[in-house]
Amino acid sequence: MSVSRQQNETASRAERGPRARTRKLMLDTATRLMQSGITPSVSEVAEAAEVSRATAYRYFPSQAALVHAVVGEALGPILDWSSDSPDARTRVADLLATAMPRIDEFEATFKAALKLSLDQWVLRQAGTLGNEPLFTRGHRVDLLKCATAPLQGTVTPESRERLAQALSLVFGVEVLIVLKDIWGLTSARAQSVAEWAATALVDAAIRQAESEA
């Protein structure tokens, strides 16, 4: 089973209720641990926050739910991004300009979340994951669909979907892993390369559509 959008919305409503202080304490503690490179369990966050395990599990019934909430906090303004620009190049560039600095700021948190996803994949392949809910990621799908929306009617639906899929390769913490950890680029240079690649992909999709018209 997966951590659903409905669960996240329910948690957000709880955050506005009387239990807000405890939930915020747990999220802040989990964020601090993840920013230090740890992918904490609910029990580990409870101990660090000096909250009972029973209380902690009432807020976050699984590690996946906890990390999902922390990632949502870290994404912050990225999730609120939107654009009315009629030009796909402008939209894509604006999305990366908004998102990449935030992803860089919380790089350790997103890497810790990625580690959980990879660890769960290993357990699932071995058949030992059990009933642990899956940590799922998919925000970039909706964001990139919005960014490429101006191309509707210019390129085929299949080409637009392929473009969004290709753009997902240059958008996210994985880009920083490649460009910073492997290539040794600075944050600014990594963002510049990602933006250049994104623009090139949009231009390639448009040129292909024009050649096929």
N, C-alpha and C positions, 0 to 999 in steps of 0.2 A: 504494500500500500504506500501511497505518497502523502507528503504534507501538502494539503490542499490550500488553495486561495481562500476558501471559506474559513479554514482554521486560522489563517493569518488575520483575516478581518475580525474574527471573534476575539483574537488576542488583542487587536488594536482597540476594540471596544472596552475590553477589560482594563486596558492601560488607562482609560479615562475614568475608571471607576475607583472605588475606595482602596483597591489593592495596588494602585498605581505605583506607590513608592517602592514596594517590594519587587514588583516586576522590573521597574527601572533599575533597581540595585542589581538584580540578577543580569540584566542585559548589559549594564555598564561593566560588571565584573567579567562576564563572558567576552565582551569586546576587548577588555584589557588583556585577558589571557590569550585571545586569538591574535591580537596585535603583537604579542610576544612570541608568536609562532606555535602556540599550543592549540590543538583541537580538543577542547574540554568536553567531558561528559557532564550530564546534568548534576551528578553527585559531586564532581570536582568543582563546579561553579557554586553549588550549595555550600560546600566547605569553605571556599575562598570568600564567599559573601556572608558567611556566618548565618546561613539560613538552614533550617532543617531539611533533610532530604524529602520528607513527606510534603512539605510546603513547596519545595522546588519542583517536584513532579506534578503538582497541581497546576503550576504555571506552564511547564514545558514537559509533557509526558514522554518525550524521547529526545535523544541527542539531535536527531534530524530537525525536530520542531525548534529546539533551542538555536541551532546554527542558522536555520531559515530565518528566525526572527532577528538575529544579529546581522546577517547579511542584508536584510531589509533596512535595518537602521544604517548600515554602512553605505548602502546605495543612495539613501537620502534623496537629494534633488534629481538624481538620474531617473528615478521612477516617475517624477513629475514632469519630465521633459516632454515638450511637444513643439511643433513648428507648423506654421501656416504658410511657409514659403512654397511657391509653386515650382521651385527648382530642386531636383533631387540632390545635385551636388552640394547646394547650400545646406539642405537639411542634414545630409550625412556629415558634412564638415562641422555643423553646429552641434550635432549629437556627440561626435568625438571630442570636440572642444569642451563640452559640458562634462562628459563622462570620464575621460581619461585622467584628468587631474584628481578627481575623486577616487578613482580606482587606484591610482598611485598612492594617494594618502592612506588608504586602507588596504594596501597591497598584502600585508601579512594576514589580515583577516580573510581576504578572498583566497589566499593561498591555503590557509587552514581549512576553509570550506571546500576547496578543491581536493585537498587531501582526504577529507571525509568521504567525498564522492568516489575517489579512487579506491579507498579502503573498502567501501561498501561493494564496489565492483568486484574486488578480489574475493570477498566473502561470498558474494552472490555466485561467482563462477565456481567456487568450491562447494556451493550448496550449504554454507554454514551461516548465512545471514539471519536465518530464523524469521521471526516476526518483526524485526526491527524495521520501522518505517524508512523508506528511501528518502535521502536528501536529494531533492530535485532542483534544477536550475533552468530557467527559461525566460527570464525577463528580456534578454536581448532579442528574442524572437519578435515580441510585440514592438519593441523599440525600432528594430530594423524594418519591420513592415511599415511602420509609420514613416520612417525616413525615406523609404523607397516609394511611398504612395504617389508622388507626382508622376512617376513613370507609368502609372496605370493608363492604358490606352496607347502608350508609346512603344512599350515592349510587350511581348506576350506574357500571360500570367505565369507560364513556366519559366520564362527568362527572368521575370521579376523575382520569383521565388528563388531561383538559382543565384541571383545577385545577392539577395538577402542572406542566403546561406554562405556565399563567399565572403561577404562583409563580416559575418560572425567570426571569421578567422583572423580579422584584424581589429577586433573590438572585444575587450575583456582582459582579465588578468593574465590569460595565457599569452597574450601579446607581450606583456611585460616580462614574463618568464623567458621568452625567446630573445627579446631585444636587450633586456637589461642583464639577465643572468648568463645568457650564452654569448651575446655579442658585446656585452659590457657597456652598453650605451647609457647615457644619462637619461633621467626622466623626460626632460624636454626633447632630447633627440629621439627617444623612443616614440613619443607622441607625434613628432613630426613625420617619422617614417610611417606610422600607422595612418595618419591623415593622408599622406601621399598615396599609399597603397589603396585606401578607400576611394579616393578620387579617381585613381586609375581604373578601378573595377567598375565604377559607375560609368566612366567614359567608354570603357570597353563594351558594356551592355548597350549603351546608346548607339555606338558605331555599328555593332552587329545588327541592331534593329533597323538602322538606316540602310545597311547593305542588303538586307533581306526584303525591304519594302518594295 
